[in-house]
Amino acid sequence: MSTETPDKEAILIVDDLPVNLKVLVDYLENTGFVDYVAKDGKSAIEQLRYSSPGVILLDVMMSGMDGFETCRRLKVR
């Protein structure tokens, strides 16, 4: 994970369903937050090499690496 200070205005949204991602991105569009999107846990972990969001919205029921495993891996970084 990035060692820089978390960007409190950045949100990483992790979900494998495009419709869920669209709803959240549309909802947050005018809030002033910067949105990052990942379609699975592996992509989310990769993105954290380049950014340090203040908040991660993580779906727990995803194909492949589920949200619980993704969270576990994020905590050990």
C-alpha positions as CSV (number, residue, x, y, z in Angstrom):
1,M,0.0,0.0,0.0
2,S,1.1,3.5,-0.6
3,T,3.0,5.0,2.4
4,E,1.7,8.5,1.8
5,T,-0.9,10.1,3.9
6,P,-4.4,9.0,3.0
7,D,-6.3,11.4,0.7
8,K,-9.4,12.1,2.7
9,E,-11.2,13.3,-0.4
10,A,-10.6,10.0,-2.3
11,I,-12.9,7.0,-2.2
12,L,-12.1,3.6,-3.7
13,I,-15.2,1.7,-4.7
14,V,-14.8,-2.0,-5.1
15,D,-17.6,-4.0,-6.7
16,D,-17.9,-6.7,-9.4
17,L,-21.3,-5.5,-10.6
18,P,-21.1,-2.5,-13.1
19,V,-24.6,-1.3,-12.1
20,N,-23.5,-1.0,-8.4
21,L,-20.4,0.9,-9.4
22,K,-22.4,3.3,-11.6
23,V,-24.9,4.0,-8.9
24,L,-22.2,4.9,-6.4
25,V,-20.1,6.9,-8.8
26,D,-23.2,8.8,-10.0
27,Y,-24.3,9.4,-6.4
28,L,-20.8,10.8,-5.4
29,E,-20.3,12.7,-8.6
30,N,-21.1,16.2,-7.2
31,T,-19.8,15.7,-3.7
32,G,-16.2,16.8,-4.3
33,F,-14.8,13.4,-3.6
34,V,-12.4,11.8,-6.1
35,D,-13.6,8.3,-7.0
36,Y,-11.4,5.4,-7.9
37,V,-13.1,2.2,-9.1
38,A,-12.0,-1.4,-8.9
39,K,-13.9,-4.4,-10.4
40,D,-12.4,-7.0,-8.0
41,G,-10.3,-7.4,-4.9
42,K,-7.1,-7.9,-6.9
43,S,-7.6,-4.7,-8.8
44,A,-8.3,-2.8,-5.6
45,I,-5.0,-4.0,-4.0
46,E,-3.2,-3.0,-7.2
47,Q,-4.7,0.5,-7.1
48,L,-3.5,1.0,-3.6
49,R,0.1,1.0,-4.9
50,Y,-0.7,4.3,-6.6
51,S,-3.2,6.0,-4.4
52,S,-4.2,6.1,-0.8
53,P,-7.9,6.8,-0.4
54,G,-9.4,7.9,2.8
55,V,-12.3,5.5,2.4
56,I,-12.8,2.1,0.7
57,L,-16.3,1.0,-0.1
58,L,-15.9,-2.8,-0.5
59,D,-18.5,-5.3,-1.6
60,V,-18.2,-8.5,0.3
61,M,-19.9,-10.8,-2.2
62,M,-17.6,-10.7,-5.3
63,S,-16.5,-13.5,-7.6
64,G,-12.9,-14.6,-7.3
65,M,-11.4,-12.9,-4.2
66,D,-14.4,-11.9,-2.1
67,G,-14.6,-8.8,0.0
68,F,-13.6,-10.5,3.3
69,E,-10.4,-11.9,1.7
70,T,-9.7,-8.5,0.1
71,C,-10.1,-6.8,3.5
72,R,-7.8,-9.3,5.2
73,R,-5.1,-8.7,2.6
74,L,-5.5,-4.9,2.8
75,K,-5.1,-5.1,6.6
76,V,-1.7,-7.0,6.4
77,R,-0.2,-4.5,4.0
